[in-house]
Amino acid sequence: MARRFTGILILALGAAAPAGAQLRPLAVRVSGPAGLDSLARLGFEVAGVRRVAGGLEAIVVASPDAERVLASRGYAGVSPVGAPAAGPAGDSFTVFRSFDKPATGIRATLAAWAAANPLIHVDSIGATLEGRPILAVKLGAAADAPDRPNVLFMGTHHAREWVSTEVAMMLIRWLADSAPALLATRDIWVIPVENPDGYQYTFTTDRFWRKNRRPNGDGTFGVDLNRNYPEFWGYDDAGSSGITGTEIYRGPGPASEPETQAVVAFHAAHPPVVSVSYHTYSGLILYPYGFRPGALAPDLPLFRALGGTDLNPAVRDSVPSSFHAYYHPGPGWNLYPTNGEYTDWAYRAHGTLAFTPELTSGCCTPDSGFYYGFTFPDDSALVARVFRDNLPFAVAAIAAAGNPAQAMGPTGALPTPARIESIWPEAWVSLPSSGPAPFALSVRSASGILATRSLSADSLAHGTVRTLWRSDLSADQARALRVEGVGGGIAGELLSLAGAEDADLGWQGWTRSNEAAAGSWSWGTIVTDTLTSPVVELAGRSRLWLQFWTKHRGSTFSPEQHGLVQVSRDSGATWATVADVVGDGPAWYPMRVDLPTLNDARGARVRFVSVDFTWWVDAVGFASDSTAAFVALPPPAALEVSENPVRGNQVWISWPAGVGTPRLGIYTFTGERLVSTTLPLGTTEYDWDLTAGSGRVPNGAYLVVLELDGRVSRRRLFVTR
């Protein structure tokens, strides 16, 4: 049934629409993220998601043929959204204007501005299939200067996204009228309409048209220009489609379209340090990568500084009755996977710090009760609000081009310093790309063994400012790392580690899942629930942070379904939120959260609060950037054992008294942990019962490790019963 449905839908989407047939937005009932994925793989762009009784409704744009197929082949609740756009949109708006309209259209307006203002220079960087110029506006001096970094703003890759055009036009006026200091130190470019043919078509024929106007040779028209860039073009059929009639048709080949070729040529001539490609709608700040879930850019610290976080967002949405109060920031795949997309290409091809703001989240209007986000009201005050909301981010992007390593976001946030992002099960280390390459990691394992791991060439990802080094440490539970060859070195130590394995006791809530990032198990939930750790002693420790690996299924369209990360320094009496996890992330990736408030905490705990969110976490641990694991210490006191080899079922392990709290571990020589315990202050012995736990300990060699007063003592033990 499903296979037959897919074939029929593809035929319908690929067929020519009847003359005069109009695209229109539809609400389609779906079953969570999996249903959204299915729509994307069938060639629909999911433009919005609404929560309704019994599930979710996805907002898509469809032709009448595709609408009939959706309704008749298994998708329930297919219904129009908002008022239909009957016939051509026309060209009699107060704010919005077509490309070709005499006197007041985009082309005429830019020509008039350039004639009246010596700071505005207009040129064509190429022509469309229908012969329209792709206009680029340069602000400030007409000539380029090597000491002025390039910054690019673009609008209207997608024809129906009129607000992106107007925000780009308003930015031109603001820069020319109000920002002489910025124009003196930057070469700023604005391409207000990247898709002139499609944009004009939305005024003359079909308001909801998205693509350009290429005749595809089979009765269909158009290529999605934001799926036509060379990088990751055609990576899969979820992030773009090879079917001509779909909304996300990627074209017959990479950069096949003249509009894409013009942008590619512009970047070769004027490579931007920072670029911003405006789209509508959703209320998002997206950045690389989008092609594969879980893929993180090496320059992630810069993207996060400029784009903000959910707890400290860079852009607030002040449009009255907006669905969301701020623009959610994240990698492109956090919305949905895309390939052949502009920001991934610009970042990979030119090192451009490229962003996609999805302008405003949409809102309600008193007369209609609801409007579909592409048909933003023809209201100058509301459009001006969108521009003002986004202006601080635009100014921060321009400023960042001068020194990307110190890019300051609108909130004052700066990129995090070079540091370890994850210690286990993979070591992720973020370092300056201009510095020397580290040649190795020194690794202290859970059993106290010191080893060196090489970093091979394929374990790194080069960025504009940062390089991300990675090393697979899954063969051993690494507890401390030191990065060699980087100045004085960078070190980090895991002070606790848990991941739903049998030995990870004291955790409460959620359930165990076999979808693990490491080991055999992780914690997971699909409902509103809380996972809480036992108390961890952090007295005497500073420069603290939390590492965990995560994946989740959700939607940025419904950020009320999310996950909170909270910590406590008083054993759970009070809690503070330190991270908010939103959107879709169906592949494991690491997160690091700095926790200065937990320095010297005697009762630290962490909890993960799922709010109607499908969420998994694994490899959770408190860590410190300050460690003595690699410092040469005085010889430790010898461990004593009651017999060795052990021929019975019990052995007493003893040691001299110390001033701190003893921590004892017993391991097999393959690194498997059998005992891990923190003993009361003043304890000087431990009784190891070889019949306790999961069963009788087999004959063989074992390693006893004692941590006391900053020193590590080891003793081999042989069981030969």
C-alpha positions as CSV (number, residue, x, y, z in Angstrom):
1,M,0.0,0.0,0.0
2,A,2.7,2.5,1.0
3,R,4.9,1.6,-2.0
4,R,1.9,2.1,-4.4
5,F,1.0,5.4,-2.7
6,T,4.5,6.8,-3.1
7,G,4.6,6.0,-6.8
8,I,1.3,7.6,-7.4
9,L,2.3,10.7,-5.5
10,I,5.6,11.1,-7.3
11,L,3.7,10.9,-10.6
12,A,1.3,13.5,-9.5
13,L,4.0,15.8,-8.2
14,G,6.0,15.4,-11.4
15,A,3.1,16.0,-13.8
16,A,2.3,19.3,-15.3
17,A,-0.3,21.3,-13.4
18,P,-3.5,22.2,-15.3
19,A,-3.5,25.7,-16.8
20,G,-4.5,28.2,-14.1
21,A,-4.1,25.8,-11.3
22,Q,-2.9,27.5,-8.2
23,L,-0.6,26.3,-5.5
24,R,-2.0,26.8,-2.0
25,P,-1.0,26.0,1.6
26,L,-2.4,22.9,3.2
27,A,-2.5,21.5,6.7
28,V,-1.6,17.7,6.6
29,R,-2.0,15.5,9.7
30,V,1.2,13.7,10.5
31,S,2.5,11.3,13.1
32,G,5.4,13.2,14.7
33,P,8.9,13.7,13.3
34,A,8.7,10.5,11.3
35,G,5.7,11.9,9.4
36,L,7.5,15.1,8.7
37,D,10.4,13.1,7.3
38,S,8.0,11.2,5.0
39,L,6.6,14.4,3.6
40,A,10.1,15.8,2.9
41,R,11.1,12.6,1.1
42,L,8.1,13.0,-1.1
43,G,9.3,16.4,-2.2
44,F,7.3,18.7,0.1
45,E,8.9,21.6,2.0
46,V,7.4,21.5,5.5
47,A,6.9,25.2,6.1
48,G,5.3,25.0,9.5
49,V,3.9,22.6,12.1
50,R,0.8,23.1,14.3
51,R,-0.2,21.1,17.3
52,V,-3.8,19.9,17.1
53,A,-5.9,17.5,19.1
54,G,-4.5,14.0,18.6
55,G,-1.2,15.0,16.9
56,L,0.5,17.4,14.6
57,E,-0.4,19.2,11.4
58,A,2.3,20.0,8.8
59,I,1.9,23.1,6.6
60,V,2.9,22.4,3.0
61,V,2.3,24.0,-0.3
62,A,0.7,21.8,-3.0
63,S,-0.8,21.8,-6.4
64,P,-4.4,20.5,-6.8
65,D,-3.1,17.2,-8.1
66,A,-0.8,16.7,-5.1
67,E,-3.6,17.8,-2.8
68,R,-6.0,15.2,-4.2
69,V,-3.4,12.5,-3.8
70,L,-2.6,13.4,-0.2
71,A,-6.2,13.3,0.7
72,S,-7.0,10.0,-1.1
73,R,-3.8,8.0,-0.3
74,G,-3.5,7.9,3.5
75,Y,-2.9,11.4,4.7
76,A,-5.7,12.4,7.0
77,G,-6.9,15.9,7.7
78,V,-5.7,17.6,4.5
79,S,-7.3,21.0,4.5
80,P,-6.6,24.5,3.2
81,V,-4.8,27.0,5.5
82,G,-6.0,30.6,5.6
83,A,-7.7,32.4,2.7
84,P,-7.0,31.0,-0.8
85,A,-4.9,33.1,-3.1
86,A,-7.3,33.2,-6.0
87,G,-5.6,34.2,-9.3
88,P,-2.5,36.3,-9.7
89,A,-1.4,38.2,-6.6
90,G,-1.4,41.5,-8.5
91,D,0.8,44.5,-7.9
92,S,-1.2,47.0,-6.0
93,F,0.3,46.5,-2.5
94,T,1.4,49.3,-0.2
95,V,4.7,47.7,1.0
96,F,5.4,44.8,-1.4
97,R,6.4,45.5,-5.0
98,S,7.2,43.2,-7.9
99,F,10.5,43.2,-9.7
100,D,9.3,44.7,-13.0
101,K,6.7,47.3,-11.9
102,P,7.5,50.6,-13.5
103,A,8.7,53.4,-11.1
104,T,8.2,51.5,-7.9
105,G,9.3,48.0,-8.6
106,I,12.6,46.5,-7.3
107,R,14.6,47.3,-10.4
108,A,13.2,50.8,-10.7
109,T,13.6,51.6,-7.0
110,L,17.3,50.5,-6.9
111,A,18.0,52.6,-10.0
112,A,16.4,55.6,-8.4
113,W,18.3,55.1,-5.1
114,A,21.6,54.8,-6.9
115,A,21.0,57.9,-8.9
116,A,20.2,59.9,-5.8
117,N,22.8,58.6,-3.3
118,P,26.5,58.2,-4.1
119,L,26.9,55.5,-1.4
120,I,24.5,53.1,-3.4
121,H,26.0,51.4,-6.4
122,V,23.9,48.9,-8.4
123,D,25.3,46.3,-10.8
124,S,24.1,43.1,-12.4
125,I,26.0,39.9,-11.5
126,G,24.2,37.8,-14.1
127,A,20.9,37.2,-15.9
128,T,18.0,34.8,-15.4
129,L,16.5,32.4,-18.0
130,E,13.9,35.1,-18.8
131,G,16.5,37.8,-19.1
132,R,16.1,39.7,-15.9
133,P,19.2,41.0,-14.2
134,I,20.3,39.6,-10.8
135,L,21.0,42.9,-9.1
136,A,23.7,43.4,-6.5
137,V,24.0,46.6,-4.5
138,K,27.3,47.7,-3.1
139,L,27.2,50.2,-0.2
140,G,30.0,52.8,0.4
141,A,32.9,53.2,-2.0
142,A,32.3,51.9,-5.5
143,A,35.7,50.2,-5.7
144,D,36.8,47.2,-3.6
145,A,39.6,47.5,-1.1
146,P,41.7,44.6,0.2
147,D,41.6,46.0,3.7
148,R,37.8,46.0,3.8
149,P,36.4,42.6,4.3
150,N,33.3,41.6,2.2
151,V,29.9,41.1,3.9
152,L,26.9,39.8,1.8
153,F,23.2,39.9,2.5
154,M,20.7,38.2,0.2
155,G,16.9,37.8,-0.1
156,T,14.4,35.8,-2.0
157,H,16.0,32.6,-3.0
158,H,12.4,31.4,-2.8
159,A,10.0,33.5,-4.8
160,R,7.1,33.7,-2.4
161,E,9.1,34.9,0.6
162,W,8.4,38.6,0.1
163,V,9.3,39.8,3.6
164,S,12.9,38.7,2.9
165,T,13.0,41.0,-0.1
166,E,11.7,44.0,1.9
167,V,14.1,43.4,4.8
168,A,17.0,43.4,2.3
169,M,15.7,46.6,0.7
170,M,15.3,48.3,4.1
171,L,18.8,47.2,5.1
172,I,20.1,49.0,2.0
173,R,18.4,52.2,3.0
174,W,19.5,52.0,6.6
175,L,23.2,51.3,5.7
176,A,23.2,54.2,3.2
177,D,21.5,56.7,5.6
178,S,22.7,55.7,9.0
179,A,25.9,53.7,9.0
180,P,28.9,55.7,7.6
181,A,31.3,54.0,10.1
182,L,30.4,50.5,8.9
183,L,30.6,51.5,5.2
184,A,34.1,52.9,5.8
185,T,35.5,49.7,7.1
186,R,33.6,47.0,5.1
187,D,32.6,46.2,1.5
188,I,28.9,45.5,2.1
189,W,26.8,43.9,-0.6
190,V,23.1,43.2,-0.8
191,I,21.3,41.0,-3.4
192,P,17.7,41.7,-2.5
193,V,16.1,39.3,-5.1
194,E,18.2,36.3,-5.9
195,N,15.3,34.7,-7.9
196,P,13.8,37.5,-10.0
197,D,11.9,35.3,-12.5
198,G,10.1,33.4,-9.7
199,Y,9.6,36.5,-7.7
200,Q,7.9,38.3,-10.6
201,Y,5.7,35.2,-11.2
202,T,4.3,35.4,-7.6
203,F,2.9,38.8,-8.6
204,T,1.5,37.9,-12.0
205,T,0.4,34.3,-11.8
206,D,0.9,32.3,-8.5
207,R,1.4,33.9,-5.1
208,F,2.8,30.7,-3.6
209,W,5.4,29.9,-6.3
210,R,8.8,28.9,-4.7
211,K,11.3,28.0,-7.4
212,N,12.8,29.7,-10.4
213,R,11.0,29.4,-13.8
214,R,13.2,26.8,-15.7
215,P,11.1,24.7,-18.1
216,N,12.0,21.1,-17.0
217,G,11.0,19.6,-20.3
218,D,8.2,17.5,-18.9
219,G,5.5,20.1,-18.5
220,T,6.8,21.2,-15.0
221,F,8.7,24.3,-14.2
222,G,11.3,25.4,-11.7
223,V,14.3,24.4,-9.7
224,D,14.7,25.2,-6.0
225,L,17.7,27.5,-6.1
226,N,18.5,26.8,-2.4
227,R,19.0,23.1,-3.3
228,N,21.1,23.8,-6.4
229,Y,24.5,24.8,-4.9
230,P,27.4,22.4,-5.6
231,E,28.3,21.4,-2.0
232,F,26.5,18.2,-0.9
233,W,24.3,18.6,-4.0
234,G,22.0,15.5,-4.2
235,Y,23.5,14.1,-1.0
236,D,20.2,12.3,-0.4
237,D,16.5,12.5,-1.2
238,A,15.5,13.9,2.2
239,G,17.3,17.2,1.9
240,S,16.3,17.7,-1.8
241,S,14.5,15.9,-4.5
242,G,15.3,14.7,-8.0
243,I,11.7,14.8,-9.1
244,T,11.0,17.9,-11.3
245,G,7.5,18.8,-10.0
246,T,8.4,18.9,-6.3
247,E,9.0,22.0,-4.2
248,I,12.6,21.0,-3.4
249,Y,13.7,19.8,-6.9
250,R,17.4,20.3,-6.9
251,G,17.9,20.6,-10.7
252,P,19.6,18.4,-13.3
253,G,23.0,19.1,-11.9
254,P,25.0,21.1,-9.3
255,A,24.8,24.9,-10.1
256,S,22.8,24.2,-13.2
257,E,20.8,27.4,-12.8
258,P,22.0,30.9,-14.0
259,E,20.9,32.4,-10.7
260,T,23.1,29.9,-8.7
261,Q,26.0,30.4,-11.2
262,A,25.8,34.2,-10.6
263,V,26.1,33.8,-6.9
264,V,29.0,31.3,-7.3
265,A,30.8,33.7,-9.6
266,F,30.2,36.6,-7.2
267,H,31.8,34.7,-4.3
268,A,34.8,33.9,-6.4
269,A,35.3,37.6,-7.1
270,H,34.2,39.0,-3.7
271,P,34.5,36.1,-1.1
272,P,32.4,37.2,1.9
273,V,33.8,36.7,5.4
274,V,30.2,36.7,6.7
275,S,26.9,36.3,4.8
276,V,23.3,36.4,5.7
277,S,20.6,34.8,3.4
278,Y,17.2,36.0,4.5
279,H,14.2,33.6,4.2
280,T,10.7,33.3,5.6
281,Y,9.3,32.1,7.8
282,S,9.7,30.2,11.1
283,G,11.7,32.4,13.5
284,L,15.1,30.7,13.2
285,I,18.8,31.5,12.9
286,L,20.3,28.6,11.0
287,Y,23.9,27.9,10.1
288,P,26.0,25.0,8.8
289,Y,25.7,22.2,8.6
290,G,22.3,21.2,7.2
291,F,23.1,18.2,5.0
292,R,23.4,15.5,7.7
293,P,21.9,15.3,11.2
294,G,24.6,15.5,13.9
295,A,27.2,17.2,11.6
296,L,28.7,20.1,13.5
297,A,30.8,22.8,11.9
298,P,34.3,23.4,13.3
299,D,33.5,27.1,13.7
300,L,30.5,26.3,15.9
301,P,31.8,28.6,18.7
302,L,31.5,31.5,16.2
303,F,28.1,30.5,14.9
304,R,26.8,30.2,18.5
305,A,28.3,33.6,19.5
306,L,26.6,35.4,16.7
307,G,23.4,33.4,16.5
308,G,22.8,33.0,20.2
309,T,21.3,30.2,22.1
310,D,17.8,29.4,23.2
311,L,18.6,30.7,26.7
312,N,20.3,33.8,25.2
313,P,18.8,34.4,21.7
314,A,20.3,36.9,19.3
315,V,16.9,37.9,17.7
316,R,13.6,38.6,19.5
317,D,10.4,38.4,17.5
318,S,8.2,41.4,18.4
319,V,5.6,40.9,15.7
320,P,2.3,41.0,17.6
321,S,0.9,37.6,18.4
322,S,4.0,35.8,16.9
323,F,3.9,32.1,17.6
324,H,7.4,32.3,19.2
325,A,9.1,35.0,21.2
326,Y,12.5,34.6,19.7
327,Y,14.4,33.1,16.8
328,H,15.6,29.6,17.6
329,P,19.3,29.2,16.6
330,G,20.9,26.0,15.5
331,P,22.5,23.9,12.7
332,G,20.4,23.6,9.5
333,W,19.5,20.0,10.2
334,N,17.8,21.1,13.5
335,L,15.0,22.3,11.2
336,Y,15.2,19.5,8.6
337,P,18.1,18.2,6.4
338,T,18.9,20.2,3.3
339,N,21.6,19.5,0.7
340,G,22.8,21.8,-2.1
341,E,21.9,24.6,0.2
342,Y,23.6,28.1,0.2
343,T,25.1,28.3,3.7
344,D,26.7,24.8,3.5
345,W,28.2,25.7,0.1
346,A,29.5,29.1,1.1
347,Y,31.1,27.8,4.3
348,R,32.8,24.8,2.6
349,A,33.8,26.6,-0.6
350,H,34.9,30.0,0.9
351,G,35.0,29.6,4.6
352,T,32.2,32.1,4.8
353,L,30.4,32.3,8.2
354,A,27.0,32.0,6.5
355,F,23.6,32.3,8.2
356,T,20.0,31.7,7.2
357,P,17.5,33.8,9.3
358,E,13.9,32.5,8.8
359,L,12.2,35.8,9.4
360,T,9.5,35.9,12.1
361,S,7.5,32.9,13.2
362,G,4.2,34.0,11.7
363,C,1.2,35.4,13.6
364,C,-2.5,35.8,13.9
365,T,-4.5,38.7,12.6
366,P,-7.9,39.9,14.0
367,D,-9.8,39.6,10.7
368,S,-8.7,36.1,9.6
369,G,-7.7,34.6,12.9
370,F,-4.7,33.0,11.2
371,Y,-2.5,33.7,8.3
372,Y,0.0,31.5,6.5
373,G,3.5,32.8,7.1
374,F,4.3,33.6,3.4
375,T,1.4,35.9,3.1
376,F,2.7,38.4,5.6
377,P,0.3,41.4,5.9
378,D,0.9,44.3,3.6
379,D,1.5,46.5,6.6
380,S,4.5,48.8,6.7
381,A,4.6,48.9,10.5
382,L,4.7,45.1,10.8
383,V,7.4,44.8,8.1
384,A,9.4,47.5,9.8
385,R,9.1,45.5,13.1
386,V,10.7,42.5,11.3
387,F,13.5,44.7,10.1
388,R,14.1,46.2,13.5
389,D,14.1,42.8,15.2
390,N,16.8,41.6,12.8
391,L,19.0,44.8,12.5
392,P,21.2,44.1,15.6
393,F,22.1,40.7,14.2
394,A,22.9,42.2,10.8
395,V,25.1,44.8,12.5
396,A,26.8,42.1,14.5
397,A,27.5,40.1,11.4
398,I,29.1,43.1,9.7
399,A,31.2,43.9,12.7
400,A,32.3,40.2,13.0
401,A,33.9,40.3,9.5
402,G,36.7,42.4,10.8
403,N,37.9,39.8,13.4
404,P,35.8,36.6,13.2
405,A,37.8,35.0,16.0
406,Q,36.3,37.5,18.4
407,A,32.9,37.7,16.8
408,M,30.5,39.3,19.3
409,G,26.8,38.6,19.0
410,P,24.0,41.0,19.6
411,T,23.8,39.7,23.2
412,G,27.5,40.4,23.9
413,A,28.4,36.7,23.6
414,L,31.9,35.8,22.4
415,P,33.2,32.5,21.0
416,T,34.2,30.0,23.6
417,P,38.0,29.6,23.9
418,A,40.0,26.7,22.6
419,R,38.9,23.7,24.7
420,I,38.0,20.1,24.9
421,E,34.4,19.6,23.8
422,S,34.1,15.9,24.7
423,I,36.4,13.4,26.6
424,W,34.5,10.1,26.0
425,P,33.5,8.1,24.0
426,E,35.1,10.4,21.4
427,A,37.6,13.1,22.1
428,W,36.5,16.3,20.4
429,V,39.0,19.2,20.8
430,S,38.4,22.7,19.4
431,L,41.6,24.6,18.6
432,P,42.6,27.7,16.6
433,S,43.1,26.9,13.0
434,S,46.0,29.2,12.7
435,G,48.0,27.4,15.5
436,P,50.2,24.4,15.3
437,A,48.5,21.0,14.8
438,P,48.5,18.8,17.9
439,F,50.3,15.5,17.2
440,A,48.8,13.4,19.9
441,L,46.4,13.0,22.9
442,S,47.7,11.8,26.2
443,V,45.0,9.7,27.7
444,R,44.5,8.6,31.4
445,S,42.0,5.8,31.5
446,A,39.6,4.9,34.2
447,S,42.0,2.2,35.4
448,G,44.7,4.8,35.7
449,I,46.7,3.6,32.7
450,L,48.5,6.4,30.7
451,A,48.6,6.1,26.9
452,T,49.1,8.2,23.8
453,R,46.6,8.2,21.0
454,S,47.6,9.6,17.6
455,L,45.4,12.1,15.8
456,S,45.3,11.1,12.1
457,A,44.6,13.5,9.2
458,D,41.1,12.2,8.8
459,S,40.2,13.0,12.4
460,L,40.0,16.8,11.8
461,A,37.7,19.3,10.3
462,H,39.2,22.7,9.2
463,G,37.1,25.8,9.7
464,T,37.7,29.5,9.1
465,V,38.9,30.2,12.6
466,R,38.7,26.8,14.4
467,T,39.8,23.3,13.7
468,L,37.9,20.4,15.3
469,W,40.1,17.4,16.2
470,R,38.4,14.1,16.9
471,S,39.7,10.8,18.1
472,D,37.8,7.6,18.8
473,L,38.4,6.5,22.3
474,S,35.7,3.9,22.5
475,A,38.2,1.1,23.3
476,D,38.8,2.4,26.7
477,Q,37.0,4.7,29.2
478,A,39.2,7.8,28.9
479,R,38.9,9.8,32.1
480,A,41.4,12.6,31.4
481,L,43.0,14.1,28.2
482,R,45.9,16.3,27.5
483,V,46.4,17.8,24.1
484,E,50.1,17.8,23.2
485,G,51.9,20.4,21.0
486,V,49.5,23.4,21.7
487,G,51.4,26.0,23.7
488,G,51.2,24.9,27.3
489,G,48.7,22.2,26.4
490,I,45.0,21.8,27.0
491,A,43.8,19.3,29.5
492,G,40.4,18.0,30.9
493,E,39.3,15.4,33.3
494,L,36.0,13.6,33.7
495,L,35.0,13.6,37.4
496,S,32.0,11.4,36.9
497,L,30.7,9.3,34.0
498,A,27.4,7.5,33.5
499,G,25.4,6.2,30.7
500,A,22.6,3.8,31.9
501,E,25.0,0.8,32.1
502,D,24.5,-1.8,34.9
503,A,27.1,-0.1,37.1
504,D,25.6,3.4,36.8
505,L,23.5,3.4,40.0
506,G,21.6,6.1,41.7
507,W,20.0,7.7,38.6
508,Q,16.2,8.2,38.7
509,G,13.6,8.5,35.9
510,W,13.4,7.8,32.2
511,T,14.0,4.3,30.9
512,R,17.0,2.5,29.5
513,S,17.3,2.4,25.7
514,N,19.5,0.3,23.5
515,E,20.1,3.2,21.2
516,A,23.4,4.0,22.8
517,A,26.2,6.4,21.9
518,A,28.6,4.2,23.9
519,G,28.3,1.0,25.7
520,S,25.1,-1.0,25.5
521,W,22.5,1.5,26.9
522,S,21.4,5.1,27.0
523,W,18.6,6.8,28.8
524,G,15.5,7.7,26.8
525,T,12.0,9.1,27.1
526,I,9.1,10.0,24.8
527,V,7.0,11.8,27.4
528,T,7.2,14.5,29.9
529,D,9.6,13.1,32.5
530,T,12.8,13.9,34.4
531,L,16.1,12.0,34.7
532,T,18.1,12.9,37.8
533,S,21.7,12.0,38.7
534,P,23.0,11.0,42.1
535,V,25.0,13.5,44.1
536,V,28.6,14.1,42.9
537,E,31.2,15.5,45.2
538,L,33.1,18.4,43.4
539,A,34.7,20.0,46.5
540,G,38.1,21.5,45.6
541,R,37.4,21.4,41.9
542,S,37.0,24.4,39.6
543,R,36.7,25.2,35.8
544,L,33.8,22.8,35.8
545,W,31.6,21.7,32.8
546,L,29.1,19.1,31.9
547,Q,29.5,16.8,28.9
548,F,26.8,14.6,27.5
549,W,25.9,13.0,24.1
550,T,22.4,13.5,22.9
551,K,19.9,12.9,20.1
552,H,16.3,13.9,19.9
553,R,13.2,14.0,17.7
554,G,11.2,17.2,17.7
555,S,10.5,20.3,15.6
556,T,11.7,23.9,15.7
557,F,8.2,24.8,14.7
558,S,7.0,23.6,18.2
559,P,9.7,24.6,20.6
560,E,7.3,24.1,23.5
561,Q,8.3,20.5,23.1
562,H,11.9,20.6,24.3
563,G,14.4,19.4,26.9
564,L,15.9,21.4,29.7
565,V,19.3,20.6,31.3
566,Q,19.4,21.8,34.9
567,V,22.1,21.6,37.6
568,S,22.1,21.9,41.4
569,R,25.0,22.6,43.8
570,D,22.9,21.8,47.0
571,S,22.0,18.1,46.3
572,G,18.8,19.1,44.5
573,A,17.2,21.6,46.8
574,T,17.4,24.2,44.1
575,W,18.0,23.9,40.3
576,A,19.3,26.3,37.6
577,T,18.6,25.8,33.9
578,V,21.9,25.7,31.9
579,A,20.8,24.5,28.4
580,D,17.6,24.1,26.3
581,V,17.5,21.4,23.6
582,V,15.0,22.2,20.8
583,G,14.1,20.8,17.4
584,D,15.2,17.7,15.5
585,G,18.5,15.9,16.1
586,P,18.1,12.3,15.1
587,A,21.8,11.5,15.3
588,W,24.1,11.5,18.3
589,Y,26.3,14.6,18.9
590,P,28.1,15.9,21.9
591,M,27.2,18.9,24.0
592,R,29.4,20.8,26.5
593,V,27.9,23.2,29.1
594,D,30.2,25.4,31.2
595,L,29.2,25.4,34.9
596,P,31.1,28.0,36.9
597,T,28.4,28.1,39.5
598,L,29.3,24.5,40.5
599,N,32.9,25.3,41.4
600,D,33.7,23.6,44.8
601,A,30.2,22.2,45.1
602,R,29.8,19.4,47.7
603,G,26.4,18.2,46.4
604,A,26.3,18.6,42.6
605,R,23.6,17.0,40.6
606,V,22.3,17.2,37.0
607,R,18.8,16.5,35.6
608,F,17.3,16.3,32.2
609,V,13.7,17.5,32.0
610,S,11.8,16.4,29.0
611,V,8.7,18.4,28.1
612,D,6.7,16.2,25.8
613,F,9.9,15.5,24.0
614,T,11.5,12.4,22.5
615,W,15.0,12.5,23.9
616,W,18.1,10.3,24.5
617,V,21.2,11.1,26.5
618,D,24.4,9.1,27.1
619,A,28.0,9.5,28.3
620,V,27.0,12.1,30.9
621,G,29.7,13.4,33.2
622,F,30.9,16.4,35.2
623,A,34.3,17.5,34.0
624,S,37.0,20.0,34.8
625,D,39.5,21.9,32.6
626,S,41.9,21.8,35.6
627,T,43.4,18.4,36.3
628,A,46.3,16.9,38.2
629,A,46.0,13.6,36.3
630,F,49.2,14.3,34.4
631,V,51.2,15.9,37.1
632,A,54.1,13.8,38.5
633,L,53.2,13.0,42.1
634,P,55.2,11.6,45.0
635,P,55.2,7.7,45.1
636,P,51.9,6.5,46.4
637,A,51.6,4.4,49.5
638,A,51.6,0.7,48.7
639,L,48.4,-1.2,48.7
640,E,48.3,-4.4,50.8
641,V,46.2,-7.5,50.2
642,S,45.3,-10.3,52.5
643,E,46.5,-12.9,50.0
644,N,47.9,-12.8,46.5
645,P,47.2,-15.0,44.6
646,V,43.6,-15.3,45.9
647,R,42.5,-18.8,46.4
648,G,39.2,-18.2,48.3
649,N,36.1,-16.1,47.8
650,Q,37.2,-13.0,49.7
651,V,40.2,-10.7,49.9
652,W,40.9,-7.7,52.1
653,I,42.6,-4.7,50.5
654,S,44.2,-2.1,52.9
655,W,46.3,1.1,52.7
656,P,47.7,3.8,55.0
657,A,45.3,6.4,56.3
658,G,45.0,9.7,54.3
659,V,43.3,13.0,54.9
660,G,40.8,12.8,52.0
661,T,38.1,10.5,50.8
662,P,39.3,7.2,49.2
663,R,38.0,6.1,45.8
664,L,38.6,2.4,45.0
665,G,38.2,0.7,41.6
666,I,38.9,-2.9,40.5
667,Y,39.3,-3.7,36.8
668,T,39.9,-6.6,34.6
669,F,43.1,-6.3,32.5
670,T,40.8,-5.6,29.5
671,G,39.6,-2.5,31.2
672,E,36.2,-3.7,32.4
673,R,35.2,-2.1,35.6
674,L,34.0,-4.5,38.3
675,V,34.1,-2.2,41.4
676,S,33.8,1.5,41.6
677,T,33.1,3.0,45.1
678,T,33.8,6.1,47.1
679,L,34.5,5.1,50.8
680,P,33.9,7.1,53.9
681,L,36.5,9.5,55.1
682,G,39.2,7.7,57.1
683,T,38.5,4.3,55.7
684,T,41.7,2.2,55.3
685,E,40.4,-1.2,54.0
686,Y,37.9,-2.8,51.7
687,D,36.5,-6.3,51.7
688,W,36.1,-7.6,48.1
689,D,33.6,-10.5,48.0
690,L,34.3,-12.4,44.8
691,T,30.9,-14.0,44.9
692,A,28.9,-10.7,45.2
693,G,27.2,-8.9,42.3
694,S,26.5,-10.7,39.1
695,G,28.3,-13.9,40.0
696,R,31.5,-15.6,40.9
697,V,34.6,-13.6,39.7
698,P,36.6,-15.9,37.4
699,N,40.2,-16.8,37.7
700,G,42.6,-14.3,36.1
701,A,44.5,-11.1,36.6
702,Y,42.9,-7.9,38.0
703,L,44.0,-4.3,38.8
704,V,43.2,-2.5,42.0
705,V,43.3,1.3,41.8
706,L,43.1,3.6,44.8
707,E,42.7,7.4,44.5
708,L,43.5,9.2,47.7
709,D,44.9,12.7,48.4
710,G,45.7,13.4,44.8
711,R,47.7,10.2,44.3
712,V,46.9,7.0,42.5
713,S,48.0,3.6,43.9
714,R,47.8,0.4,41.9
715,R,48.2,-3.3,42.7
716,R,47.9,-6.4,40.6
717,L,45.9,-9.2,42.0
718,F,45.7,-12.8,40.8
719,V,42.7,-15.1,41.4
720,T,43.7,-18.7,41.1
721,R,41.0,-20.8,42.9
